[in-house]
Amino acid sequence: MRGIRIAACVFALLIPAVITSSASAAIGTTDLNTLSPNDVAQALVSSSFTVSNATFTGAKIAGGTFTGGLQPLGFDSGVILSTGNIASVVGPNMSPSITTSNGTLGDPDLDKLASFPTYDAAVLEFDFVPTTPTISFQYVFASDEYNEFVNTSFNDVFGFFINGANCAVVGSPPKPVTINTINNGNPVGGTPNSHPELYRNNDFQAPTPAPFDTEMDGLTKVLTCFAIVHPGTNHAKLAIADASDYRYDSNVFLKSGSIGSTELPPPELAKTANVAPVSGKVYVRLPGTKTFIPLSQAAQIPIGSELDTTKGRVRLTTSAGGAKSQTADFYQGRFLLQQKGKNPLTTLPLSAPLACSKRLDNASAGKKKRKLWGSGKGKFRTKGKNASATVRGTIWLTQDTCAGTLVSVKRGVVDVLDFKRHKHVRVKAGHSYFAKR
């Protein structure tokens, strides 16, 4: 057990407020004493989506909507779920231990994610019919468990389950979003930590004001969740809970209308890319999944996805750093989507199977093939088994056989790196280079 400041611990029955705002605070909240579960679910999806069968499990003060979140969160309005009282997120930060004990049950799905028993769960569920093969949404996880209870059993947790699969994950291999998976150590700045690049400290240190206008002691940067959906009715479950006890509130803020929005946000460097089918049949496989699904319209997908354009053509837009982007078409091949760190170079390794034996005669070495055509401008690199081709604006082919990798240029200039010979070769339009195995 852990101690708690009585002044910061309140019980749900003592808090009658339904709509809370402050003249000095940006955030305002409206809870489920005023709203219906359907109101809350509809606030989460775009106008092109229709929700049905919405239910909420938990205390009515633990769910609702918010406005005025731009400064602390990065987006203005949306849906909020809490392990306590959503009104307690209103800033500025004046307490290190905000707690509302609702005395409600936990959630078995969250027990598994947190690896500890959960309490005071707030669970919103609804059905929806998508208009795209994938959906995404943006959210921020925040908590007063930070930073004192990082790397302990008080591992408060958030899950967003689409048809039973949790898409609120971080890292590779993916882990659920909890206090112990996104933080900057305990004490803050110490080790061990987990994904500190995604964490924002808002610790209460009087008399210095906390930097973000919310009561929460710490919060993540804006995170994005991606999920595959199927035609017809799909089921969504959003859930947050305390772990190991009822104390110290956690909250999740979800951007209004972010599910099903037809307007794609700009791609983020090393995080996301925008893709749109141009012709034929294009398929996509998201990280952590095994199934390719048809890409029927423009979508934002995470870096690390795999695209199959064997019988189609896709337009790929990635970040070029800052507010700039770069676009090229790719076709007649299957490839992975890679972009690392602060480097805007987008690398596309060929990913179609190419089974080659160690002993091949010259006649059979060239029979097995995989390839990828590219056409566009920007820093793109296609990568075969024996060579890579880096371009800034051209039309080019990268083709693997068991004998080696062929790079052929129709327009522009390509820089080829021969892996075996450790040398760079500039290939101009109308010419080719073959890197032997």
C-alpha positions as CSV (number, residue, x, y, z in Angstrom):
1,M,0.0,0.0,0.0
2,R,1.1,3.6,-0.4
3,G,0.3,6.8,1.5
4,I,-2.0,9.5,0.0
5,R,-2.7,13.1,0.9
6,I,-6.2,13.3,2.3
7,A,-6.7,16.8,0.7
8,A,-6.2,15.3,-2.7
9,C,-8.4,12.2,-2.2
10,V,-12.1,12.7,-2.8
11,F,-15.0,10.3,-3.3
12,A,-17.3,10.3,-6.2
13,L,-20.4,10.9,-4.1
14,L,-19.0,14.2,-2.9
15,I,-18.5,15.7,-6.4
16,P,-21.8,16.9,-7.9
17,A,-20.2,19.0,-10.8
18,V,-21.2,17.9,-14.3
19,I,-19.8,20.7,-16.4
20,T,-16.5,22.1,-15.2
21,S,-14.4,24.9,-16.5
22,S,-12.3,27.7,-15.1
23,A,-11.6,31.3,-16.1
24,S,-7.9,30.6,-15.7
25,A,-7.9,27.1,-17.3
26,A,-8.3,26.2,-20.9
27,I,-9.8,22.7,-20.5
28,G,-13.6,22.3,-19.9
29,T,-15.3,18.9,-19.4
30,T,-18.8,17.6,-19.7
31,D,-19.5,14.2,-18.2
32,L,-22.1,11.4,-18.6
33,N,-24.5,12.9,-16.2
34,T,-25.3,15.2,-19.1
35,L,-24.3,13.2,-22.1
36,S,-25.3,9.7,-23.3
37,P,-22.8,7.0,-24.3
38,N,-23.9,7.5,-27.9
39,D,-23.1,11.3,-27.7
40,V,-19.6,10.4,-26.5
41,A,-19.0,7.7,-29.1
42,Q,-20.3,10.0,-32.0
43,A,-17.9,12.7,-30.8
44,L,-15.0,10.3,-31.5
45,V,-15.8,9.5,-35.1
46,S,-16.1,11.6,-38.2
47,S,-19.4,12.6,-39.7
48,S,-19.0,9.9,-42.3
49,F,-19.3,7.2,-39.7
50,T,-22.4,6.1,-37.8
51,V,-22.2,4.5,-34.4
52,S,-24.7,2.2,-32.7
53,N,-25.1,0.2,-29.6
54,A,-23.0,2.5,-27.5
55,T,-22.6,1.6,-23.8
56,F,-20.5,2.9,-20.9
57,T,-19.3,1.0,-17.9
58,G,-18.1,2.9,-14.9
59,A,-18.9,6.0,-12.9
60,K,-20.7,8.7,-14.9
61,I,-18.1,11.3,-13.8
62,A,-15.4,9.1,-15.4
63,G,-16.4,9.7,-19.0
64,G,-17.4,12.5,-21.3
65,T,-16.1,15.1,-23.6
66,F,-13.6,18.0,-23.3
67,T,-12.7,21.3,-25.0
68,G,-9.8,23.7,-24.8
69,G,-7.1,21.1,-24.8
70,L,-4.8,22.6,-27.5
71,Q,-2.1,23.9,-25.1
72,P,-1.6,20.9,-22.9
73,L,-2.5,18.2,-25.4
74,G,-1.9,19.2,-29.0
75,F,-5.6,19.1,-30.1
76,D,-8.6,21.1,-29.0
77,S,-11.5,18.8,-28.3
78,G,-12.6,15.2,-28.0
79,V,-13.5,12.4,-25.7
80,I,-12.0,11.8,-22.3
81,L,-12.1,8.7,-20.1
82,S,-10.7,8.7,-16.5
83,T,-10.0,6.4,-13.6
84,G,-11.4,9.1,-11.4
85,N,-13.3,12.3,-12.3
86,I,-12.8,13.9,-15.7
87,A,-13.2,17.3,-14.1
88,S,-9.9,16.8,-12.2
89,V,-7.8,17.3,-15.4
90,V,-8.5,21.0,-15.3
91,G,-5.2,22.9,-14.8
92,P,-3.0,24.3,-13.6
93,N,-1.2,21.5,-11.8
94,M,-1.7,22.1,-8.1
95,S,-1.4,18.7,-6.5
96,P,1.0,15.7,-7.0
97,S,-1.7,13.1,-6.1
98,I,-5.2,13.8,-7.5
99,T,-7.5,10.9,-6.7
100,T,-11.2,10.2,-7.0
101,S,-12.0,6.7,-5.8
102,N,-15.2,5.6,-7.7
103,G,-15.2,2.2,-6.1
104,T,-16.0,0.5,-9.5
105,L,-14.6,-2.7,-10.9
106,G,-11.6,-3.1,-13.1
107,D,-11.6,-4.8,-16.6
108,P,-10.3,-8.3,-17.4
109,D,-8.8,-7.1,-20.7
110,L,-6.9,-4.4,-18.9
111,D,-5.7,-6.8,-16.2
112,K,-3.8,-8.7,-18.9
113,L,-2.3,-5.5,-20.4
114,A,-1.2,-4.1,-17.1
115,S,-0.1,-7.4,-15.7
116,F,-1.8,-6.4,-12.4
117,P,-5.4,-6.3,-11.2
118,T,-7.2,-3.2,-12.2
119,Y,-9.8,-0.9,-10.6
120,D,-12.1,2.0,-11.4
121,A,-12.3,1.1,-15.1
122,A,-14.0,3.5,-17.5
123,V,-15.1,1.5,-20.6
124,L,-16.8,2.9,-23.7
125,E,-18.0,0.4,-26.3
126,F,-19.8,0.9,-29.6
127,D,-20.4,-0.6,-33.1
128,F,-19.5,1.2,-36.3
129,V,-19.5,0.6,-40.0
130,P,-16.2,1.9,-41.6
131,T,-15.8,3.5,-45.0
132,T,-12.0,2.6,-45.2
133,P,-10.0,-0.7,-44.7
134,T,-8.0,0.9,-41.9
135,I,-8.8,3.4,-39.2
136,S,-6.6,5.6,-37.1
137,F,-7.1,7.9,-34.2
138,Q,-5.0,10.3,-32.1
139,Y,-4.8,10.3,-28.3
140,V,-2.8,11.4,-25.2
141,F,-2.4,9.3,-22.1
142,A,-1.9,11.3,-18.9
143,S,-1.6,10.4,-15.2
144,D,-0.8,11.5,-11.7
145,E,1.0,8.2,-11.2
146,Y,3.9,10.0,-12.9
147,N,6.7,10.2,-11.9
148,E,6.7,8.7,-8.4
149,F,5.2,5.3,-9.4
150,V,7.0,4.6,-12.6
151,N,8.3,1.0,-12.7
152,T,6.0,-0.2,-9.9
153,S,2.9,-2.2,-9.7
154,F,0.8,0.9,-10.0
155,N,0.8,0.5,-13.7
156,D,-2.3,2.3,-14.9
157,V,-3.3,1.3,-18.4
158,F,-5.2,2.3,-21.5
159,G,-6.5,0.0,-24.2
160,F,-8.3,0.6,-27.5
161,F,-9.7,-2.7,-28.8
162,I,-10.9,-3.0,-32.4
163,N,-12.7,-6.3,-32.9
164,G,-10.8,-7.6,-29.8
165,A,-7.3,-6.5,-30.8
166,N,-5.6,-3.7,-28.9
167,C,-4.1,-1.0,-31.2
168,A,-3.0,1.4,-28.4
169,V,0.6,0.1,-28.4
170,V,4.1,1.5,-28.4
171,G,7.4,0.2,-29.6
172,S,8.6,-2.9,-31.5
173,P,7.6,-5.5,-30.4
174,P,4.5,-3.6,-29.5
175,K,3.6,-3.1,-25.8
176,P,0.4,-1.7,-24.3
177,V,0.3,2.0,-23.3
178,T,0.9,2.1,-19.5
179,I,2.8,4.0,-16.9
180,N,5.7,1.6,-17.2
181,T,5.9,1.6,-21.0
182,I,6.0,5.4,-21.6
183,N,8.0,7.4,-19.0
184,N,11.3,9.2,-18.3
185,G,12.3,7.1,-15.3
186,N,11.8,7.4,-11.6
187,P,12.9,9.9,-10.5
188,V,12.3,11.7,-13.8
189,G,15.4,11.7,-15.9
190,G,16.7,8.5,-14.3
191,T,17.0,5.0,-15.6
192,P,15.5,2.6,-16.4
193,N,13.0,4.5,-18.5
194,S,10.8,3.6,-21.5
195,H,10.2,5.7,-24.6
196,P,11.2,9.0,-22.9
197,E,10.9,10.6,-26.4
198,L,7.1,10.2,-26.1
199,Y,6.8,11.6,-22.6
200,R,6.2,15.1,-21.3
201,N,6.9,15.9,-17.7
202,N,4.4,18.1,-15.9
203,D,5.5,17.5,-12.4
204,F,4.1,19.7,-9.6
205,Q,7.2,21.6,-8.2
206,A,6.0,24.7,-6.3
207,P,6.6,27.5,-6.7
208,T,7.7,26.8,-10.3
209,P,4.5,26.3,-12.4
210,A,4.1,23.1,-14.4
211,P,4.5,23.7,-18.1
212,F,1.2,22.2,-19.3
213,D,-2.2,23.5,-18.3
214,T,-3.6,20.3,-16.8
215,E,-3.6,18.8,-13.3
216,M,-1.9,15.6,-14.5
217,D,1.8,15.2,-13.4
218,G,2.8,13.7,-16.8
219,L,1.5,13.0,-20.2
220,T,2.5,11.5,-23.5
221,K,2.9,13.3,-26.7
222,V,0.1,12.8,-29.3
223,L,0.1,9.1,-30.1
224,T,-1.6,7.5,-33.1
225,C,-3.4,4.2,-33.2
226,F,-3.8,2.2,-36.4
227,A,-6.2,-0.7,-36.9
228,I,-7.5,-3.0,-39.7
229,V,-11.2,-3.1,-40.0
230,H,-13.5,-5.3,-42.1
231,P,-16.5,-4.4,-44.3
232,G,-19.8,-4.2,-42.3
233,T,-20.1,-3.8,-38.5
234,N,-17.0,-3.6,-36.4
235,H,-16.8,-3.3,-32.6
236,A,-14.7,-0.8,-30.6
237,K,-13.9,-0.9,-26.9
238,L,-12.0,2.0,-25.2
239,A,-10.9,1.3,-21.6
240,I,-8.7,2.9,-18.9
241,A,-8.2,1.7,-15.4
242,D,-6.1,2.1,-12.2
243,A,-3.7,-0.8,-11.5
244,S,-3.1,-2.4,-8.1
245,D,-5.3,0.2,-6.2
246,Y,-7.9,2.9,-6.7
247,R,-5.5,5.8,-6.1
248,Y,-3.9,8.5,-8.3
249,D,-6.0,9.2,-11.4
250,S,-5.1,8.5,-15.0
251,N,-6.9,9.9,-18.1
252,V,-6.9,9.4,-21.8
253,F,-7.8,12.2,-24.2
254,L,-9.0,11.2,-27.7
255,K,-9.1,13.7,-30.6
256,S,-12.6,14.6,-31.8
257,G,-13.6,13.1,-35.1
258,S,-10.2,11.4,-35.6
259,I,-11.7,8.0,-36.5
260,G,-12.9,8.0,-40.0
261,S,-11.7,11.4,-41.0
262,T,-11.4,11.7,-44.8
263,E,-8.8,14.5,-44.6
264,L,-5.4,12.9,-43.9
265,P,-3.0,14.6,-41.5
266,P,0.5,15.3,-42.9
267,P,2.9,12.4,-42.6
268,E,5.2,12.4,-39.6
269,L,8.9,11.8,-40.0
270,A,9.8,8.1,-39.1
271,K,6.2,7.5,-37.8
272,T,3.6,7.7,-40.6
273,A,3.1,7.8,-44.4
274,N,0.2,8.6,-46.6
275,V,-0.7,6.2,-49.3
276,A,-3.3,6.3,-52.1
277,P,-4.1,3.7,-54.8
278,V,-3.6,5.0,-58.3
279,S,-4.6,2.0,-60.4
280,G,-5.0,-1.7,-60.2
281,K,-5.1,-3.6,-56.9
282,V,-3.0,-2.4,-54.0
283,Y,-2.7,-4.2,-50.6
284,V,-1.3,-3.2,-47.3
285,R,-0.2,-5.1,-44.2
286,L,0.2,-3.1,-41.0
287,P,3.0,-3.8,-38.5
288,G,2.2,-6.6,-36.1
289,T,-0.4,-8.2,-38.4
290,K,-0.1,-11.1,-40.8
291,T,-2.9,-10.2,-43.3
292,F,-2.8,-8.0,-46.4
293,I,-5.9,-6.0,-46.9
294,P,-7.1,-4.1,-50.0
295,L,-6.3,-0.3,-50.1
296,S,-9.4,1.1,-51.6
297,Q,-8.8,4.8,-50.9
298,A,-6.2,7.2,-49.4
299,A,-5.1,6.3,-45.9
300,Q,-2.4,7.1,-43.4
301,I,-0.3,4.1,-42.3
302,P,2.5,3.6,-39.9
303,I,6.2,3.3,-40.9
304,G,7.0,-0.4,-40.9
305,S,4.0,-1.4,-43.0
306,E,4.3,-3.5,-46.1
307,L,2.7,-2.7,-49.5
308,D,1.9,-5.1,-52.3
309,T,1.6,-3.3,-55.7
310,T,2.3,-6.4,-57.8
311,K,-0.9,-5.8,-59.7
312,G,-1.3,-2.1,-59.0
313,R,0.2,1.3,-58.4
314,V,0.4,3.3,-55.2
315,R,1.2,7.0,-54.5
316,L,3.4,7.2,-51.4
317,T,3.9,10.5,-49.5
318,T,6.4,10.7,-46.7
319,S,7.8,13.5,-44.6
320,A,10.9,15.3,-46.0
321,G,11.6,17.0,-42.7
322,G,9.9,19.9,-41.1
323,A,6.7,20.8,-42.9
324,K,7.9,19.4,-46.2
325,S,6.8,16.2,-47.9
326,Q,7.9,14.0,-50.8
327,T,5.8,11.9,-53.2
328,A,6.5,9.1,-55.6
329,D,4.6,6.3,-57.3
330,F,5.6,2.6,-56.8
331,Y,4.3,-0.3,-58.8
332,Q,4.8,-3.9,-59.9
333,G,6.3,-5.0,-56.7
334,R,6.1,-5.7,-53.0
335,F,8.0,-3.7,-50.4
336,L,8.5,-2.6,-46.8
337,L,8.2,1.0,-45.7
338,Q,11.1,2.3,-43.6
339,Q,12.2,5.7,-42.3
340,K,14.5,6.1,-39.3
341,G,15.4,8.9,-36.9
342,K,15.6,12.4,-38.3
343,N,16.7,11.3,-41.7
344,P,13.9,11.9,-44.3
345,L,15.4,9.2,-46.6
346,T,12.6,6.7,-47.2
347,T,13.9,3.2,-47.7
348,L,11.8,0.5,-49.5
349,P,13.3,-3.0,-49.3
350,L,11.9,-5.5,-51.8
351,S,9.9,-8.0,-49.7
352,A,8.4,-10.6,-52.1
353,P,9.8,-14.1,-51.4
354,L,13.0,-14.9,-53.4
355,A,14.2,-18.4,-52.5
356,C,17.7,-19.0,-53.9
357,S,19.9,-22.0,-53.3
358,K,23.6,-21.6,-52.7
359,R,24.4,-23.6,-55.8
360,L,22.9,-22.1,-59.0
361,D,24.0,-22.5,-62.6
362,N,23.9,-19.5,-64.8
363,A,20.8,-20.7,-66.7
364,S,18.6,-20.9,-63.6
365,A,20.0,-18.0,-61.6
366,G,18.0,-15.4,-63.5
367,K,14.7,-17.2,-63.6
368,K,13.4,-16.3,-60.1
369,K,12.6,-12.6,-60.0
370,R,11.1,-9.9,-57.7
371,K,11.0,-6.2,-58.7
372,L,9.8,-2.7,-58.0
373,W,9.3,0.3,-60.2
374,G,9.5,3.8,-58.8
375,S,8.6,7.2,-60.3
376,G,8.7,10.5,-58.5
377,K,10.6,13.2,-56.6
378,G,12.2,13.1,-53.2
379,K,14.7,11.1,-51.2
380,F,13.7,7.5,-51.8
381,R,15.8,4.4,-51.8
382,T,14.8,1.0,-53.1
383,K,16.8,-1.9,-51.7
384,G,17.4,-5.2,-53.3
385,K,19.3,-8.2,-52.0
386,N,22.7,-7.1,-53.5
387,A,22.3,-3.4,-54.1
388,S,20.3,-0.3,-53.3
389,A,19.2,2.6,-55.5
390,T,18.9,6.1,-54.1
391,V,17.1,8.8,-56.1
392,R,15.9,12.4,-55.8
393,G,13.6,12.4,-58.9
394,T,13.6,9.8,-61.6
395,I,11.9,6.7,-63.0
396,W,13.8,3.5,-62.1
397,L,13.6,-0.3,-61.7
398,T,15.1,-2.4,-59.0
399,Q,15.0,-6.1,-59.8
400,D,16.4,-9.0,-57.8
401,T,17.2,-12.4,-59.2
402,C,19.2,-15.2,-57.7
403,A,22.2,-14.0,-59.7
404,G,22.1,-10.4,-58.4
405,T,20.3,-7.1,-58.4
406,L,19.6,-5.0,-61.5
407,V,19.0,-1.3,-61.3
408,S,17.7,0.2,-64.6
409,V,17.1,4.0,-65.1
410,K,14.5,5.4,-67.5
411,R,14.8,9.0,-66.4
412,G,17.1,11.0,-64.2
413,V,20.2,9.7,-62.3
414,V,20.4,7.0,-59.6
415,D,23.1,6.4,-57.1
416,V,23.6,2.6,-56.8
417,L,25.4,1.0,-53.9
418,D,26.9,-2.4,-54.7
419,F,26.9,-4.2,-51.3
420,K,29.5,-6.9,-52.3
421,R,32.0,-4.5,-53.9
422,H,31.3,-1.7,-51.4
423,K,31.2,0.9,-54.2
424,H,28.8,3.6,-55.4
425,V,27.9,3.8,-59.1
426,R,26.0,6.7,-60.8
427,V,23.6,5.3,-63.4
428,K,22.1,7.7,-65.9
429,A,18.9,7.5,-67.9
430,G,19.0,4.7,-70.5
431,H,21.7,2.7,-68.6
432,S,21.7,-0.1,-66.1
433,Y,23.9,-1.6,-63.4
434,F,24.0,-5.2,-62.3
435,A,25.3,-6.1,-58.8
436,K,26.3,-9.7,-58.6
437,R,25.5,-11.9,-55.6
